[in-house]
Amino acid sequence: MPDSSSPTQRLDRWIWCARFVKSRALAARLCTVGAVTLGDMAVRKPAYPLRVGDRLRLRLGSVEREIEVLALAERRGPAREARLLYAEHGLSRITEPEAAWSSLFEDEDAG
């Protein structure tokens, strides 16, 4: 486990820079709805300090991805550069295939 003096980056910014989502707002929303897990803990704060070596589980729709942070992002670059930020462990799993897709923003869309 990395020590507390190692460099950190906001979780939402890293998810966006690693190109798992198209916008920083969507990355922040993933965190607040509990779609991001660090170890066994659901991370609900977009500003959570992420470190190299952390293992994340991301639920993106019906797909769950297990990834390890290999590097912190300096910028949101091309996909080839973003792929160097993480290593994927295991196979991506499809969770609840019979469940209907719902927007993370559906409560905002209704208002």
N, CA, C and O atoms as a DFTB+ gen file, in Angstrom:
444 C
 N C O
     1  1       0.848      -1.186       0.000
     2  2       0.000       0.000       0.000
     3  2       0.891       1.245       0.000
     4  3       1.824       1.314       0.800
     5  1       0.635       2.240      -0.874
     6  2       1.461       3.443      -0.920
     7  2       1.351       4.244       0.366
     8  3       0.309       4.253       1.022
     9  1       2.453       4.923       0.721
    10  2       2.405       5.724       1.948
    11  2       1.651       7.024       1.714
    12  3       1.414       7.421       0.573
    13  1       1.278       7.680       2.806
    14  2       0.435       8.873       2.715
    15  2       1.178      10.080       2.151
    16  3       0.549      11.091       1.838
    17  1       2.503       9.997       2.015
    18  2       3.252      11.129       1.472
    19  2       3.405      11.051      -0.051
    20  3       3.973      11.958      -0.660
    21  1       2.906       9.982      -0.668
    22  2       3.009       9.858      -2.114
    23  2       2.060      10.848      -2.796
    24  3       1.041      11.232      -2.223
    25  1       2.402      11.258      -4.024
    26  2       1.554      12.227      -4.741
    27  2       0.144      11.694      -4.953
    28  3      -0.066      10.487      -5.074
    29  1      -0.811      12.604      -4.995
    30  2      -2.213      12.228      -5.187
    31  2      -2.831      13.049      -6.313
    32  3      -2.264      14.044      -6.765
    33  1      -4.000      12.610      -6.751
    34  2      -4.786      13.320      -7.747
    35  2      -6.250      13.082      -7.429
    36  3      -6.618      12.010      -6.947
    37  1      -7.086      14.071      -7.696
    38  2      -8.522      13.905      -7.479
    39  2      -9.033      12.716      -8.283
    40  3      -8.686      12.543      -9.452
    41  1      -9.852      11.908      -7.645
    42  2     -10.391      10.711      -8.281
    43  2     -11.170      11.046      -9.553
    44  3     -10.975      10.400     -10.583
    45  1     -12.043      12.041      -9.493
    46  2     -12.854      12.368     -10.670
    47  2     -11.990      12.842     -11.835
    48  3     -12.268      12.513     -12.988
    49  1     -10.962      13.598     -11.543
    50  2     -10.079      14.080     -12.613
    51  2      -9.326      12.920     -13.249
    52  3      -9.173      12.883     -14.470
    53  1      -8.852      11.968     -12.443
    54  2      -8.121      10.820     -12.980
    55  2      -9.033       9.966     -13.855
    56  3      -8.627       9.547     -14.939
    57  1     -10.258       9.702     -13.404
    58  2     -11.202       8.902     -14.204
    59  2     -11.450       9.562     -15.556
    60  3     -11.516       8.887     -16.583
    61  1     -11.586      10.874     -15.545
    62  2     -11.798      11.620     -16.790
    63  2     -10.557      11.563     -17.683
    64  3     -10.664      11.304     -18.882
    65  1      -9.388      11.804     -17.104
    66  2      -8.132      11.780     -17.877
    67  2      -7.836      10.391     -18.435
    68  3      -7.247      10.265     -19.509
    69  1      -8.243       9.350     -17.713
    70  2      -8.026       7.979     -18.175
    71  2      -9.062       7.570     -19.223
    72  3      -9.032       6.450     -19.733
    73  1      -9.970       8.479     -19.537
    74  2     -10.958       8.320     -20.602
    75  2     -11.994       7.220     -20.352
    76  3     -12.446       6.558     -21.287
    77  1     -12.358       7.036     -19.095
    78  2     -13.450       6.116     -18.795
    79  2     -14.789       6.785     -19.039
    80  3     -15.785       6.103     -19.278
    81  1     -14.828       8.118     -18.983
    82  2     -16.038       8.895     -19.242
    83  2     -15.673      10.107     -20.103
    84  3     -14.504      10.478     -20.210
    85  1     -16.689      10.711     -20.711
    86  2     -16.452      11.828     -21.633
    87  2     -16.323      13.188     -20.967
    88  3     -15.774      14.115     -21.562
    89  1     -16.819      13.322     -19.744
    90  2     -16.756      14.629     -19.094
    91  2     -16.351      14.496     -17.632
    92  3     -16.534      13.448     -17.013
    93  1     -15.807      15.557     -17.104
    94  2     -15.414      15.569     -15.700
    95  2     -16.657      15.532     -14.802
    96  3     -16.631      14.935     -13.726
    97  1     -17.732      16.164     -15.245
    98  2     -18.978      16.144     -14.478
    99  2     -19.508      14.717     -14.351
   100  3     -20.003      14.335     -13.290
   101  1     -19.411      13.938     -15.408
   102  2     -19.860      12.555     -15.357
   103  2     -18.950      11.731     -14.442
   104  3     -19.432      10.848     -13.732
   105  1     -17.665      12.002     -14.449
   106  2     -16.733      11.313     -13.543
   107  2     -17.094      11.618     -12.089
   108  3     -17.096      10.720     -11.247
   109  1     -17.395      12.868     -11.799
   110  2     -17.793      13.249     -10.443
   111  2     -19.100      12.556     -10.064
   112  3     -19.266      12.106      -8.930
   113  1     -20.009      12.474     -11.003
   114  2     -21.301      11.838     -10.749
   115  2     -21.147      10.344     -10.462
   116  3     -21.846       9.799      -9.608
   117  1     -20.225       9.676     -11.180
   118  2     -19.953       8.262     -10.903
   119  2     -19.572       8.071      -9.442
   120  3     -20.005       7.119      -8.792
   121  1     -18.761       8.981      -8.942
   122  2     -18.325       8.894      -7.549
   123  2     -19.501       9.095      -6.600
   124  3     -19.678       8.312      -5.666
   125  1     -20.289      10.109      -6.818
   126  2     -21.358      10.442      -5.872
   127  2     -22.474       9.402      -5.831
   128  3     -23.157       9.279      -4.814
   129  1     -22.673       8.651      -6.914
   130  2     -23.726       7.626      -6.916
   131  2     -23.216       6.270      -6.453
   132  3     -23.976       5.302      -6.434
   133  1     -21.943       6.182      -6.080
   134  2     -21.394       4.934      -5.562
   135  2     -20.956       3.936      -6.606
   136  3     -20.878       2.742      -6.316
   137  1     -20.668       4.392      -7.818
   138  2     -20.236       3.499      -8.892
   139  2     -18.730       3.258      -8.884
   140  3     -18.215       2.531      -9.735
   141  1     -18.020       3.859      -7.933
   142  2     -16.566       3.695      -7.836
   143  2     -16.248       3.090      -6.473
   144  3     -16.685       3.592      -5.437
   145  1     -15.489       2.017      -6.490
   146  2     -15.082       1.351      -5.260
   147  2     -13.565       1.292      -5.218
   148  3     -12.921       0.929      -6.202
   149  1     -13.006       1.646      -4.086
   150  2     -11.563       1.568      -3.866
   151  2     -11.347       0.485      -2.819
   152  3     -11.702       0.660      -1.654
   153  1     -10.764      -0.632      -3.234
   154  2     -10.683      -1.783      -2.331
   155  2     -12.089      -2.272      -2.064
   156  3     -12.801      -2.637      -3.000
   157  1     -12.506      -2.288      -0.810
   158  2     -13.867      -2.688      -0.448
   159  2     -14.738      -1.501      -0.065
   160  3     -15.866      -1.680       0.393
   161  1     -14.220      -0.286      -0.250
   162  2     -14.919       0.912       0.190
   163  2     -15.489       1.689      -1.005
   164  3     -14.760       2.027      -1.938
   165  1     -16.786       1.965      -0.967
   166  2     -17.385       2.809      -2.003
   167  2     -16.916       4.236      -1.775
   168  3     -17.021       4.763      -0.667
   169  1     -16.401       4.854      -2.820
   170  2     -15.909       6.223      -2.721
   171  2     -17.014       7.145      -3.222
   172  3     -17.447       7.034      -4.369
   173  1     -17.466       8.042      -2.377
   174  2     -18.577       8.933      -2.728
   175  2     -18.147      10.376      -2.911
   176  3     -18.980      11.243      -3.174
   177  1     -16.849      10.644      -2.774
   178  2     -16.354      12.020      -2.920
   179  2     -15.482      12.133      -4.166
   180  3     -14.457      11.457      -4.263
   181  1     -15.870      12.972      -5.113
   182  2     -15.062      13.149      -6.317
   183  2     -13.634      13.623      -6.020
   184  3     -12.716      13.359      -6.797
   185  1     -13.451      14.314      -4.909
   186  2     -12.123      14.849      -4.571
   187  2     -11.259      13.840      -3.805
   188  3     -10.192      14.202      -3.309
   189  1     -11.699      12.587      -3.701
   190  2     -10.919      11.585      -2.979
   191  2      -9.503      11.524      -3.551
   192  3      -9.341      11.478      -4.771
   193  1      -8.472      11.522      -2.697
   194  2      -7.088      11.516      -3.194
   195  2      -6.660      10.132      -3.691
   196  3      -6.507       9.201      -2.900
   197  1      -6.472      10.010      -4.973
   198  2      -6.072       8.760      -5.606
   199  2      -4.556       8.695      -5.692
   200  3      -3.904       9.704      -5.964
   201  1      -3.989       7.513      -5.461
   202  2      -2.535       7.327      -5.501
   203  2      -2.177       6.198      -6.466
   204  3      -3.002       5.331      -6.754
   205  1      -0.955       6.218      -6.957
   206  2      -0.448       5.124      -7.770
   207  2      -0.484       3.862      -6.913
   208  3      -0.083       3.878      -5.749
   209  1      -0.966       2.775      -7.501
   210  2      -1.078       1.509      -6.782
   211  2      -2.478       1.224      -6.278
   212  3      -2.783       0.083      -5.929
   213  1      -3.342       2.235      -6.230
   214  2      -4.724       2.015      -5.802
   215  2      -5.432       1.109      -6.808
   216  3      -5.168       1.170      -8.009
   217  1      -6.324       0.277      -6.304
   218  2      -7.143      -0.591      -7.160
   219  2      -8.587      -0.129      -7.095
   220  3      -9.168       0.002      -6.017
   221  1      -9.146       0.112      -8.249
   222  2     -10.518       0.619      -8.352
   223  2     -11.409      -0.398      -9.027
   224  3     -10.960      -1.227      -9.819
   225  1     -12.674      -0.314      -8.694
   226  2     -13.706      -1.034      -9.419
   227  2     -14.688       0.020      -9.897
   228  3     -15.268       0.747      -9.091
   229  1     -14.875       0.103     -11.207
   230  2     -15.777       1.090     -11.806
   231  2     -16.975       0.377     -12.408
   232  3     -16.813      -0.573     -13.173
   233  1     -18.167       0.825     -12.070
   234  2     -19.381       0.325     -12.708
   235  2     -19.821       1.371     -13.724
   236  3     -20.229       2.477     -13.367
   237  1     -19.731       1.003     -14.982
   238  2     -20.129       1.891     -16.071
   239  2     -21.306       1.227     -16.780
   240  3     -21.123       0.356     -17.631
   241  1     -22.500       1.645     -16.422
   242  2     -23.684       0.983     -16.949
   243  2     -23.754      -0.424     -16.381
   244  3     -23.754      -0.602     -15.163
   245  1     -23.812      -1.430     -17.252
   246  2     -23.872      -2.817     -16.787
   247  2     -22.499      -3.484     -16.790
   248  3     -22.397      -4.686     -16.543
   249  1     -21.448      -2.723     -17.067
   250  2     -20.091      -3.273     -17.105
   251  2     -19.325      -2.841     -15.867
   252  3     -19.339      -1.670     -15.486
   253  1     -18.656      -3.803     -15.248
   254  2     -17.834      -3.516     -14.086
   255  2     -16.386      -3.805     -14.460
   256  3     -16.065      -4.896     -14.929
   257  1     -15.509      -2.813     -14.247
   258  2     -14.093      -2.958     -14.600
   259  2     -13.241      -2.865     -13.353
   260  3     -13.463      -2.001     -12.505
   261  1     -12.262      -3.754     -13.238
   262  2     -11.309      -3.726     -12.135
   263  2      -9.984      -3.223     -12.687
   264  3      -9.406      -3.821     -13.594
   265  1      -9.510      -2.111     -12.126
   266  2      -8.291      -1.509     -12.652
   267  2      -7.339      -1.131     -11.520
   268  3      -7.751      -0.908     -10.381
   269  1      -6.061      -1.066     -11.865
   270  2      -5.024      -0.612     -10.950
   271  2      -4.426       0.662     -11.513
   272  3      -4.120       0.735     -12.703
   273  1      -4.261       1.656     -10.674
   274  2      -3.694       2.939     -11.088
   275  2      -2.178       2.778     -11.225
   276  3      -1.490       2.481     -10.248
   277  1      -1.662       2.975     -12.441
   278  2      -0.226       2.870     -12.697
   279  2       0.468       4.217     -12.668
   280  3       1.658       4.300     -12.363
   281  1      -0.272       5.278     -12.985
   282  2       0.309       6.621     -13.023
   283  2      -0.790       7.649     -12.831
   284  3      -1.960       7.392     -13.113
   285  1      -0.395       8.813     -12.347
   286  2      -1.323       9.933     -12.244
   287  2      -1.259      10.701     -13.561
   288  3      -0.234      10.700     -14.243
   289  1      -2.343      11.344     -13.902
   290  2      -2.427      12.040     -15.191
   291  2      -1.937      13.480     -15.075
   292  3      -2.265      14.193     -14.126
   293  1      -1.155      13.884     -16.050
   294  2      -0.756      15.288     -16.118
   295  2      -1.768      16.087     -16.921
   296  3      -1.952      17.284     -16.700
   297  1      -2.429      15.401     -17.866
   298  2      -3.428      16.046     -18.716
   299  2      -4.333      14.969     -19.302
   300  3      -4.043      13.778     -19.185
   301  1      -5.416      15.383     -19.924
   302  2      -6.277      14.442     -20.652
   303  2      -5.755      14.396     -22.079
   304  3      -6.042      15.278     -22.888
   305  1      -5.006      13.386     -22.367
   306  2      -4.401      13.245     -23.687
   307  2      -5.157      12.265     -24.547
   308  3      -6.298      11.913     -24.249
   309  1      -4.520      11.823     -25.620
   310  2      -5.163      10.843     -26.502
   311  2      -5.330       9.495     -25.805
   312  3      -4.702       9.231     -24.779
   313  1      -6.181       8.650     -26.374
   314  2      -6.492       7.352     -25.782
   315  2      -5.237       6.511     -25.559
   316  3      -5.135       5.810     -24.552
   317  1      -4.306       6.571     -26.465
   318  2      -3.066       5.799     -26.327
   319  2      -2.302       6.205     -25.067
   320  3      -1.746       5.357     -24.371
   321  1      -2.280       7.493     -24.784
   322  2      -1.621       8.015     -23.579
   323  2      -2.426       7.652     -22.329
   324  3      -1.848       7.302     -21.300
   325  1      -3.739       7.735     -22.414
   326  2      -4.606       7.433     -21.276
   327  2      -4.472       5.972     -20.864
   328  3      -4.539       5.658     -19.675
   329  1      -4.286       5.087     -21.818
   330  2      -4.188       3.646     -21.537
   331  2      -2.970       3.317     -20.675
   332  3      -2.942       2.267     -20.033
   333  1      -1.967       4.192     -20.647
   334  2      -0.768       3.980     -19.838
   335  2      -0.994       4.311     -18.364
   336  3      -0.131       4.036     -17.530
   337  1      -2.138       4.895     -18.039
   338  2      -2.427       5.291     -16.669
   339  2      -2.916       4.133     -15.802
   340  3      -2.900       4.241     -14.576
   341  1      -3.349       3.030     -16.409
   342  2      -3.950       1.948     -15.631
   343  2      -3.680       0.584     -16.253
   344  3      -3.329       0.468     -17.427
   345  1      -3.855      -0.439     -15.429
   346  2      -3.828      -1.831     -15.880
   347  2      -5.157      -2.449     -15.484
   348  3      -5.643      -2.250     -14.370
   349  1      -5.728      -3.189     -16.397
   350  2      -7.003      -3.837     -16.118
   351  2      -6.733      -5.239     -15.579
   352  3      -5.927      -5.981     -16.141
   353  1      -7.404      -5.594     -14.499
   354  2      -7.223      -6.899     -13.878
   355  2      -8.481      -7.719     -14.041
   356  3      -9.591      -7.216     -13.865
   357  1      -8.308      -8.968     -14.373
   358  2      -9.460      -9.834     -14.567
   359  2     -10.233      -9.407     -15.806
   360  3      -9.808      -8.527     -16.554
   361  1     -11.325     -10.022     -15.993
   362  2     -12.186      -9.678     -17.115
   363  2     -13.244      -8.698     -16.657
   364  3     -13.712      -8.751     -15.520
   365  1     -13.610      -7.811     -17.547
   366  2     -14.742      -6.933     -17.238
   367  2     -15.974      -7.810     -17.127
   368  3     -16.185      -8.713     -17.936
   369  1     -16.776      -7.535     -16.125
   370  2     -17.982      -8.331     -15.905
   371  2     -19.210      -7.514     -16.256
   372  3     -19.272      -6.304     -16.035
   373  1     -20.169      -8.207     -16.803
   374  2     -21.453      -7.572     -17.049
   375  2     -22.340      -7.916     -15.866
   376  3     -22.582      -9.087     -15.574
   377  1     -22.820      -6.887     -15.193
   378  2     -23.658      -7.094     -14.022
   379  2     -25.108      -6.824     -14.383
   380  3     -25.404      -5.895     -15.134
   381  1     -25.989      -7.615     -13.860
   382  2     -27.427      -7.451     -14.065
   383  2     -27.784      -7.228     -15.528
   384  3     -28.312      -6.170     -15.869
   385  1     -27.511      -8.192     -16.402
   386  2     -27.770      -7.989     -17.826
   387  2     -29.233      -7.734     -18.152
   388  3     -29.538      -7.110     -19.168
   389  1     -30.143      -8.208     -17.305
   390  2     -31.564      -7.992     -17.585
   391  2     -32.051      -6.622     -17.117
   392  3     -33.159      -6.210     -17.461
   393  1     -31.235      -5.914     -16.336
   394  2     -31.648      -4.607     -15.826
   395  2     -31.646      -3.573     -16.955
   396  3     -30.772      -3.577     -17.823
   397  1     -32.615      -2.715     -16.920
   398  2     -32.703      -1.655     -17.925
   399  2     -31.662      -0.583     -17.647
   400  3     -31.341      -0.305     -16.492
   401  1     -31.146       0.009     -18.689
   402  2     -30.172       1.082     -18.576
   403  2     -30.859       2.321     -18.039
   404  3     -31.989       2.625     -18.419
   405  1     -30.179       3.035     -17.156
   406  2     -30.729       4.311     -16.677
   407  2     -29.606       5.330     -16.623
   408  3     -28.466       5.007     -16.290
   409  1     -29.943       6.545     -16.952
   410  2     -28.991       7.642     -16.974
   411  2     -28.587       8.023     -15.572
   412  3     -29.417       8.018     -14.663
   413  1     -27.307       8.358     -15.380
   414  2     -26.849       8.867     -14.088
   415  2     -27.483      10.222     -13.803
   416  3     -27.571      10.636     -12.646
   417  1     -27.922      10.911     -14.841
   418  2     -28.468      12.243     -14.707
   419  2     -30.000      12.259     -14.744
   420  3     -30.591      13.329     -14.885
   421  1     -30.653      11.103     -14.622
   422  2     -32.103      11.056     -14.806
   423  2     -32.848      11.910     -13.800
   424  3     -33.891      12.468     -14.140
   425  1     -32.351      12.039     -12.562
   426  2     -33.037      12.886     -11.591
   427  2     -32.927      14.359     -11.976
   428  3     -33.823      15.142     -11.662
   429  1     -31.847      14.749     -12.647
   430  2     -31.697      16.126     -13.121
   431  2     -32.521      16.363     -14.386
   432  3     -33.027      17.463     -14.613
   433  1     -32.652      15.307     -15.217
   434  2     -33.435      15.429     -16.452
   435  2     -34.912      15.633     -16.154
   436  3     -35.614      16.300     -16.914
   437  1     -35.390      15.057     -15.044
   438  2     -36.814      15.149     -14.711
   439  2     -37.193      16.532     -14.210
   440  3     -38.346      16.946     -14.329
   441  1     -36.212      17.255     -13.641
   442  2     -36.506      18.564     -13.060
   443  2     -36.385      19.627     -14.033
   444  3     -36.599      20.793     -13.704
